[in-house]
Amino acid sequence: MAWYNPFSKKPVEDVEEKLNPVQQWLGQNVESSREFTGQYEAYYENLEIVNRGVNMVVDDTSTLEITVKPVGHGGVVKGVKRSKVASLLTKEPNPFQDISTFKRNLITDFILDGNIFIYFDGVHLYHLPADNVIIHGDPKKYISKYTYNDIDYIPGEIIHIKDNSLHDIYRGVSRLKPALRTMQLMTRMRNFQDKFFENGAVPGLVLKSPNTLSDKIKERMMASWQARYRPDSGGRRPLVLDGGLEIDKISNVNFKELDFQAAIHENEKIILKAIGVPPILLDSGNNANIRPNMRLYYLETVLPIIRKLNSGLSRYFGFEIVEDVTNVPALQPELRDSAAYYTSLVNGGIISPNEAREALGYDAREEAEDIRVPANIAGSAANPDEGGRPPEEVED
C-alpha cells in the first residue's frame, strides 16, 4: 500500500512505500504443501471418476489459446521482449517440453495441490512440482525465498499462482480436499467388493452339530471345506453332511445388495461437483441440457483457472496476457451476443470499429480508426441542417 502525502512537494518517484504493518506476524511461518498430496494422487490414479474429472479440467484448460498484448505495465522481470514471452507461453517454454505438456503439468498441480510454481531462468520456463516447494515467509517483504528440495530460489525467479484458501495467504488448497471423505468411502466400497470375491462370497451357511466337536475335528472339517468347496474357483462340489450336521442360512446378503451402485453413482456426482465438472457431461444427456452445462462448465471452471494463471504471468512479465475463446464451441452463443453488442456500439458511434475488433480478438485495421457517425433519413446526426428532403428541380 502506497503512502501519499498531499502536502508534500516530493516528486512522484520519491513517494515512500508503506509496508503492511502486520506482515511481521504473517511472515514467521515456513509454508510447505498444506495437504498430503500423495493421497490425492492415489485417488487420481485409481478412481475412475476422479481421473476423468481432473483430466477434463486439465485438458480443456491447457488447450485454451492465449494472446500476449503489447500493453505493458512493468513486471517483476525487466528487459524481456513481448515476442519472447509470446513464444514461451504459446510454443516452447523450454527445450524439453511442448506448451501442451507444460500447461497440463501446471493445471494438474493446481487441482491436486492448489498451487503452481514456475521457475524462470531468464530464458526458459520450468515447472516445479508444488508439493515439494517450501515458501519461506518474510517479516517485511512477504516472501524471503522458495526452496525446492535443497535448492533455494529468490522471489524474482518464481511465478506462483495460488488457488483459493481461507486460512492461508501463501498457499492454496487442493480442489479435491472437500471430496476427500467421499473418495475414501468409495475406496472402502471397492475394497469390500474385492474381499467379497477373494473370500469366496459371503458366509451364508453354518454347519450345526448336536454334539461338541474338538478343535482338531473343526480344523479338519474347515480344511475339507476349503479344499472341496471353492466358489472363488468356480467349483460346485456339494458338501456331504453326516453325524447329525444340519445347514442353517444366516445371511440374506446377495451380490445386488453389495454392488453399491446407487451409492457410488451419488458419490461420483459429489466428486465431480467438487472438481467443477457438471455430472451431466459424463452422463446421458441431449442437446437441450448438454449445451448450457458445457457453457456453465467453461464459464465457472475452465475460464477462472486460466485467468488466475494469466494474471500471475501478466504480473511477472509485465504484459497483458488474455485468453482467446473464439474457437471454443461451448461459448459460441456468448460470442454471438458479444458480436451483436459491439456492432450496436460501433453503429451508434460510441466506439470505433478497431476498438470492437480488439475486444473480439481481431487485429486492428487502418481504415477502421474513426468513429462512425450515425445518420438517418431525415438528415445528418452530425449537422441537422444538412440532409433532409432532396431539393426539387425547377422546371423551366
C-alpha positions as CSV (number, residue, x, y, z in Angstrom):
1,M,0.0,0.0,0.0
2,A,1.5,3.4,-1.0
3,W,1.6,6.2,1.5
4,Y,0.8,9.6,-0.2
5,N,1.2,13.0,1.5
6,P,-0.9,15.6,-0.4
7,F,1.1,18.4,1.2
8,S,4.5,17.0,0.3
9,K,6.4,18.5,-2.6
10,K,8.4,15.3,-3.3
11,P,8.2,14.1,-6.9
12,V,6.2,11.0,-7.7
13,E,9.2,8.8,-7.9
14,D,10.2,9.7,-4.3
15,V,6.9,8.7,-2.8
16,E,7.5,6.4,0.1
17,E,6.1,2.9,0.1
18,K,4.4,1.8,3.3
19,L,4.8,-1.9,4.2
20,N,2.0,-4.0,5.6
21,P,2.2,-3.4,9.4
22,V,1.0,-7.0,10.2
23,Q,3.5,-8.7,7.9
24,Q,5.9,-9.3,10.8
25,W,3.4,-11.8,12.2
26,L,2.3,-13.2,8.8
27,G,5.8,-13.9,7.7
28,Q,7.0,-16.0,10.6
29,N,6.0,-19.4,9.2
30,V,7.5,-21.8,6.7
31,E,4.8,-23.0,4.3
32,S,5.0,-26.3,2.7
33,S,2.2,-28.2,1.0
34,R,-0.8,-27.9,3.3
35,E,-2.1,-31.3,2.2
36,F,-0.6,-34.8,1.8
37,T,-1.0,-34.7,-1.9
38,G,0.1,-38.4,-2.2
39,Q,-3.4,-39.4,-1.2
40,Y,-4.9,-37.2,-3.9
41,E,-2.5,-38.6,-6.5
42,A,-3.5,-42.1,-5.5
43,Y,-7.2,-41.3,-5.9
44,Y,-6.4,-39.6,-9.2
45,E,-4.7,-42.8,-10.5
46,N,-7.1,-45.4,-9.0
47,L,-10.6,-43.9,-9.0
48,E,-12.1,-43.7,-12.5
49,I,-14.3,-40.7,-11.8
50,V,-11.5,-38.7,-10.2
51,N,-9.2,-39.4,-13.1
52,R,-11.8,-38.5,-15.7
53,G,-13.0,-35.3,-13.9
54,V,-9.4,-34.0,-13.3
55,N,-8.3,-34.8,-16.9
56,M,-11.3,-33.0,-18.3
57,V,-10.4,-29.8,-16.5
58,V,-6.7,-30.2,-17.2
59,D,-7.1,-30.9,-21.0
60,D,-9.8,-28.2,-21.6
61,T,-7.9,-25.5,-19.7
62,S,-4.5,-26.3,-21.3
63,T,-5.9,-26.2,-24.8
64,L,-7.2,-22.6,-24.5
65,E,-5.1,-20.2,-26.5
66,I,-3.7,-17.0,-25.1
67,T,-2.7,-13.7,-26.5
68,V,0.2,-11.5,-25.3
69,K,-0.8,-7.9,-25.9
70,P,1.8,-5.1,-26.2
71,V,0.2,-3.2,-23.3
72,G,2.9,-3.1,-20.7
73,H,2.7,-2.0,-17.0
74,G,6.1,-3.0,-15.6
75,G,6.6,-6.6,-14.4
76,V,8.8,-8.4,-11.9
77,V,11.4,-9.1,-14.6
78,K,12.8,-6.4,-16.9
79,G,14.1,-6.5,-20.4
80,V,12.1,-9.4,-21.7
81,K,10.5,-8.7,-25.1
82,R,6.9,-9.4,-25.9
83,S,7.8,-11.7,-28.7
84,K,9.9,-13.8,-26.3
85,V,7.1,-14.0,-23.8
86,A,4.6,-15.0,-26.5
87,S,7.0,-17.7,-27.7
88,L,7.4,-19.1,-24.2
89,L,3.7,-19.2,-23.4
90,T,2.4,-20.4,-26.8
91,K,5.1,-22.5,-28.4
92,E,8.0,-23.8,-26.4
93,P,8.5,-22.9,-22.7
94,N,11.8,-24.8,-22.5
95,P,13.9,-27.1,-24.8
96,F,12.4,-30.2,-23.3
97,Q,8.7,-29.7,-23.4
98,D,6.0,-28.5,-25.7
99,I,3.5,-25.9,-24.5
100,S,0.7,-28.5,-24.1
101,T,2.7,-30.8,-21.8
102,F,3.9,-27.8,-19.8
103,K,0.4,-26.4,-19.2
104,R,-1.0,-29.8,-18.4
105,N,1.6,-30.3,-15.6
106,L,0.8,-26.8,-14.3
107,I,-3.0,-27.3,-14.2
108,T,-2.7,-30.8,-12.6
109,D,-0.6,-29.3,-9.8
110,F,-3.2,-26.6,-9.5
111,I,-6.0,-29.1,-8.9
112,L,-4.2,-31.6,-6.8
113,D,-2.1,-29.2,-4.6
114,G,-3.8,-25.8,-5.1
115,N,-0.6,-24.1,-6.3
116,I,1.5,-23.6,-9.4
117,F,5.3,-22.8,-9.2
118,I,7.2,-21.9,-12.3
119,Y,10.9,-21.1,-12.4
120,F,12.2,-18.6,-15.0
121,D,16.0,-18.6,-15.5
122,G,15.9,-15.6,-17.8
123,V,15.5,-17.6,-20.9
124,H,13.1,-20.6,-20.3
125,L,10.3,-21.6,-18.1
126,Y,10.4,-24.7,-15.9
127,H,7.7,-26.4,-13.8
128,L,8.4,-27.1,-10.2
129,P,6.2,-29.8,-8.5
130,A,4.2,-27.9,-6.0
131,D,4.2,-30.5,-3.2
132,N,8.0,-30.2,-2.8
133,V,8.2,-26.4,-2.9
134,I,8.5,-24.6,0.5
135,I,7.7,-21.0,0.9
136,H,9.7,-19.0,3.5
137,G,7.7,-16.0,4.7
138,D,9.5,-12.8,5.3
139,P,8.6,-10.4,8.2
140,K,8.8,-7.4,5.9
141,K,8.8,-8.3,2.3
142,Y,6.2,-11.1,2.3
143,I,8.4,-13.9,0.9
144,S,12.2,-14.2,1.5
145,K,12.8,-17.3,-0.7
146,Y,11.4,-20.5,-2.1
147,T,13.0,-23.9,-1.6
148,Y,12.7,-27.0,-3.8
149,N,14.4,-29.9,-2.0
150,D,17.7,-28.3,-1.2
151,I,17.7,-25.6,-3.9
152,D,16.8,-22.0,-2.9
153,Y,15.2,-19.5,-5.3
154,I,14.8,-15.8,-4.8
155,P,11.2,-14.5,-5.2
156,G,12.0,-12.8,-8.5
157,E,12.8,-16.2,-10.1
158,I,9.5,-17.9,-9.2
159,I,6.0,-17.4,-10.6
160,H,3.5,-18.5,-8.0
161,I,-0.2,-19.0,-8.8
162,K,-2.3,-19.7,-5.7
163,D,-5.8,-21.2,-5.6
164,N,-8.4,-20.1,-3.0
165,S,-7.8,-20.8,0.7
166,L,-9.4,-19.5,3.8
167,H,-6.7,-19.5,6.5
168,D,-3.5,-19.1,4.4
169,I,-2.2,-16.2,2.4
170,Y,0.8,-18.2,1.0
171,R,-0.6,-21.5,-0.3
172,G,-3.9,-22.6,-1.9
173,V,-6.0,-25.6,-1.0
174,S,-6.5,-28.6,-3.3
175,R,-9.8,-28.8,-5.0
176,L,-10.1,-32.4,-4.1
177,K,-10.0,-31.7,-0.4
178,P,-13.8,-31.2,0.1
179,A,-14.4,-34.6,-1.6
180,L,-11.7,-36.5,0.5
181,R,-14.3,-38.2,2.7
182,T,-16.3,-39.3,-0.4
183,M,-13.3,-40.7,-2.2
184,Q,-12.3,-42.6,1.0
185,L,-15.8,-44.0,1.2
186,M,-15.8,-45.1,-2.5
187,T,-12.4,-46.8,-1.9
188,R,-13.8,-48.7,1.0
189,M,-16.7,-49.9,-1.1
190,R,-14.4,-51.1,-3.8
191,N,-12.2,-52.9,-1.3
192,F,-15.2,-54.6,0.3
193,Q,-16.3,-55.9,-3.1
194,D,-12.8,-57.2,-3.8
195,K,-12.7,-59.0,-0.5
196,F,-16.2,-60.4,-1.1
197,F,-14.9,-62.3,-4.2
198,E,-11.5,-63.1,-2.7
199,N,-13.1,-64.8,0.3
200,G,-15.4,-66.9,-1.8
201,A,-18.6,-64.9,-1.3
202,V,-20.4,-64.1,1.9
203,P,-20.5,-66.9,4.5
204,G,-24.2,-67.6,4.3
205,L,-24.2,-71.2,5.6
206,V,-23.5,-72.5,9.1
207,L,-22.8,-76.2,10.0
208,K,-24.6,-77.2,13.2
209,S,-23.9,-80.3,15.2
210,P,-25.8,-81.7,18.2
211,N,-22.5,-82.8,19.7
212,T,-19.5,-80.9,20.9
213,L,-16.6,-81.2,18.4
214,S,-12.9,-80.9,19.3
215,D,-10.7,-78.2,17.8
216,K,-8.9,-80.9,15.7
217,I,-12.1,-82.1,14.2
218,K,-13.2,-78.5,13.5
219,E,-10.0,-77.7,11.8
220,R,-10.1,-80.9,9.7
221,M,-13.7,-80.0,8.6
222,M,-12.7,-76.5,7.7
223,A,-9.7,-77.8,5.7
224,S,-12.0,-80.2,3.9
225,W,-14.5,-77.4,3.2
226,Q,-11.8,-75.1,1.7
227,A,-10.3,-77.9,-0.4
228,R,-13.5,-79.2,-1.9
229,Y,-15.9,-76.3,-2.0
230,R,-14.2,-73.3,-3.7
231,P,-16.7,-70.8,-5.0
232,D,-13.9,-68.4,-5.9
233,S,-12.5,-71.0,-8.3
234,G,-15.9,-71.8,-9.8
235,G,-16.3,-75.2,-8.0
236,R,-19.8,-76.5,-7.4
237,R,-19.0,-79.7,-5.5
238,P,-21.7,-80.3,-2.8
239,L,-20.7,-80.7,0.9
240,V,-21.7,-84.1,2.3
241,L,-23.0,-83.7,5.9
242,D,-23.1,-86.6,8.3
243,G,-23.1,-87.2,12.1
244,G,-26.2,-85.1,12.6
245,L,-24.9,-82.0,10.9
246,E,-27.5,-79.5,9.7
247,I,-27.4,-76.5,7.4
248,D,-28.9,-73.1,8.5
249,K,-29.0,-69.9,6.5
250,I,-28.0,-66.8,8.4
251,S,-27.5,-64.2,5.7
252,N,-29.8,-62.8,3.1
253,V,-27.0,-60.7,1.5
254,N,-26.6,-61.1,-2.2
255,F,-24.4,-59.5,-4.9
256,K,-27.0,-56.9,-5.9
257,E,-27.1,-55.6,-2.3
258,L,-23.3,-55.5,-2.3
259,D,-22.9,-53.7,-5.6
260,F,-23.4,-50.2,-4.0
261,Q,-24.3,-48.9,-7.5
262,A,-26.7,-46.2,-6.3
263,A,-24.4,-45.0,-3.6
264,I,-21.3,-45.0,-5.9
265,H,-23.3,-43.0,-8.5
266,E,-24.2,-40.3,-6.0
267,N,-20.7,-40.2,-4.6
268,E,-19.4,-39.7,-8.1
269,K,-21.6,-36.6,-8.5
270,I,-20.2,-35.2,-5.3
271,I,-16.6,-35.6,-6.5
272,L,-17.4,-34.1,-9.9
273,K,-19.0,-31.1,-8.3
274,A,-16.0,-30.5,-6.1
275,I,-13.7,-30.6,-9.2
276,G,-16.1,-28.2,-11.1
277,V,-17.5,-30.6,-13.7
278,P,-21.3,-30.8,-14.2
279,P,-22.1,-34.5,-13.7
280,I,-24.4,-34.5,-16.7
281,L,-21.4,-34.1,-19.0
282,L,-20.3,-37.6,-18.1
283,D,-23.9,-39.0,-18.1
284,S,-26.5,-39.4,-20.8
285,G,-28.0,-36.1,-22.0
286,N,-29.4,-34.3,-25.0
287,N,-28.8,-31.1,-26.8
288,A,-31.3,-29.3,-24.5
289,N,-29.2,-29.8,-21.4
290,I,-25.7,-30.5,-22.7
291,R,-25.0,-27.1,-24.2
292,P,-26.0,-25.0,-21.2
293,N,-24.0,-27.2,-18.9
294,M,-21.0,-27.0,-21.2
295,R,-21.2,-23.3,-21.2
296,L,-21.5,-23.3,-17.3
297,Y,-18.5,-25.6,-17.1
298,Y,-16.4,-23.2,-19.2
299,L,-17.6,-20.0,-17.5
300,E,-17.3,-21.3,-13.9
301,T,-14.5,-23.8,-14.0
302,V,-12.2,-23.5,-17.0
303,L,-12.0,-19.7,-17.5
304,P,-11.4,-18.9,-13.9
305,I,-8.5,-21.3,-13.7
306,I,-6.9,-20.0,-16.9
307,R,-7.4,-16.3,-15.8
308,K,-5.7,-17.0,-12.5
309,L,-2.7,-18.4,-14.4
310,N,-2.7,-15.5,-16.9
311,S,-3.0,-13.0,-14.0
312,G,0.2,-14.4,-12.4
313,L,2.0,-14.4,-15.7
314,S,0.9,-10.9,-16.5
315,R,2.2,-9.5,-13.2
316,Y,5.5,-11.3,-13.7
317,F,6.3,-10.4,-17.3
318,G,4.5,-7.0,-17.4
319,F,2.4,-7.7,-20.5
320,E,-1.3,-8.1,-20.7
321,I,-2.0,-11.8,-21.2
322,V,-5.6,-12.8,-22.0
323,E,-7.3,-16.0,-23.1
324,D,-8.7,-16.4,-26.6
325,V,-12.1,-18.2,-26.5
326,T,-13.1,-17.6,-30.2
327,N,-12.5,-21.3,-31.0
328,V,-14.4,-22.8,-28.0
329,P,-17.7,-24.3,-29.3
330,A,-19.4,-24.1,-25.9
331,L,-19.0,-20.3,-25.9
332,Q,-20.3,-19.6,-29.4
333,P,-23.7,-18.3,-28.2
334,E,-21.9,-15.9,-26.0
335,L,-19.7,-14.8,-28.9
336,R,-22.9,-14.1,-31.0
337,D,-24.2,-11.9,-28.2
338,S,-20.9,-10.1,-27.9
339,A,-20.8,-9.5,-31.7
340,A,-24.3,-8.0,-31.7
341,Y,-23.3,-5.9,-28.6
342,Y,-20.2,-4.4,-30.2
343,T,-21.9,-3.9,-33.5
344,S,-24.5,-1.8,-31.9
345,L,-21.8,0.3,-30.1
346,V,-19.9,0.8,-33.4
347,N,-23.0,1.7,-35.4
348,G,-24.1,4.0,-32.6
349,G,-20.9,6.0,-32.7
350,I,-19.8,5.1,-29.2
351,I,-16.6,3.2,-30.0
352,S,-14.5,2.8,-33.2
353,P,-14.5,-0.4,-35.3
354,N,-10.9,-1.1,-34.2
355,E,-11.9,-1.0,-30.5
356,A,-14.6,-3.5,-31.2
357,R,-12.2,-5.7,-33.3
358,E,-9.7,-5.6,-30.4
359,A,-12.4,-6.7,-27.9
360,L,-13.4,-9.6,-30.2
361,G,-9.9,-10.7,-30.7
362,Y,-9.2,-9.4,-34.2
363,D,-6.3,-7.2,-35.4
364,A,-6.8,-3.5,-36.0
365,R,-7.2,-2.1,-39.5
366,E,-6.0,1.3,-40.7
367,E,-9.3,2.3,-42.2
368,A,-11.3,1.4,-39.1
369,E,-9.8,4.0,-36.7
370,D,-12.6,6.6,-37.0
371,I,-15.8,6.5,-35.1
372,R,-18.8,6.1,-37.3
373,V,-21.4,8.9,-37.2
374,P,-24.9,7.5,-37.4
375,A,-27.2,9.0,-40.0
376,N,-30.9,8.8,-40.6
377,I,-33.2,9.6,-43.5
378,A,-34.2,13.0,-42.0
379,G,-30.7,14.4,-42.1
380,S,-27.2,14.0,-40.7
381,A,-26.7,13.4,-37.0
382,A,-23.6,15.5,-37.1
383,N,-25.3,18.5,-38.5
384,P,-29.1,18.6,-38.5
385,D,-29.1,21.4,-41.0
386,E,-27.7,19.1,-43.7
387,G,-29.7,16.5,-45.4
388,G,-33.5,16.3,-45.2
389,R,-35.8,16.3,-48.2
390,P,-33.9,16.4,-51.5
391,P,-34.3,19.7,-53.4
392,E,-36.9,19.7,-56.1
393,E,-35.9,20.5,-59.6
394,V,-37.5,23.7,-61.0
395,E,-38.9,23.3,-64.4
396,D,-38.2,26.0,-67.0
